[in-house]
Amino acid sequence: MTLNIFTTGAYLRPLKIKDDSGKERWLWTVSEFIDDTFMDGKVFNPNEIADTLENLLQEEYNNECK
């Protein structure tokens, strides 16, 4: 079962990770943006997934990733 919830402007999905001590933890991650996102007060629509942190911030990479 895939669980998704909606918050204003984005869908969220739970993700299980291990913290530094090896303990399993759950957190919410954005799985899809629905509305505009802002960076430094300007509209910026980031990539939802990328292979590097830098590519999360490059809109051009969005088309290559899908």
C-alpha positions in Angstrom: 0.0 0.0 0.0 1.3 3.4 -0.9 0.4 6.1 1.5 0.2 9.8 0.3 -1.2 12.8 2.1 -1.7 16.3 0.8 -0.5 19.6 2.3 -0.9 23.0 0.7 1.0 22.8 -2.6 2.5 19.3 -2.2 1.9 15.6 -1.8 3.8 13.9 1.0 4.9 10.3 1.4 6.4 8.5 4.4 10.0 7.4 4.2 11.8 5.1 6.6 15.4 5.9 7.4 18.1 4.9 9.9 19.5 7.6 12.1 23.2 7.9 13.1 22.7 5.4 15.9 21.1 2.8 13.5 17.5 3.3 14.9 14.8 3.2 12.3 12.8 6.4 12.0 9.9 7.7 9.8 9.6 11.1 8.2 7.5 12.8 5.6 9.0 13.6 2.2 7.6 15.6 -0.7 6.6 13.3 -3.5 5.1 15.9 -5.8 4.8 19.7 -5.9 1.3 21.0 -7.0 1.8 24.8 -6.6 4.5 27.4 -6.8 7.5 27.1 -4.5 9.5 30.1 -3.4 13.3 30.7 -2.9 14.6 34.0 -1.8 11.2 35.5 -2.3 11.0 34.5 -6.0 8.9 31.7 -7.6 11.1 28.7 -8.1 9.8 25.2 -9.0 12.4 22.7 -7.8 12.9 19.2 -9.1 11.1 16.5 -7.1 14.0 14.1 -7.5 17.6 14.3 -8.7 20.9 12.5 -8.4 22.7 15.4 -6.6 21.8 18.3 -4.3 22.8 20.7 -7.0 20.4 19.1 -9.6 17.5 19.5 -7.1 17.9 23.3 -7.7 18.2 23.2 -11.5 14.9 23.3 -13.3 16.6 22.2 -16.6 17.4 18.9 -15.0 13.7 18.1 -14.4 13.1 17.0 -18.0 16.2 14.8 -18.0 15.2 13.0 -14.8 11.7 11.9 -15.9 
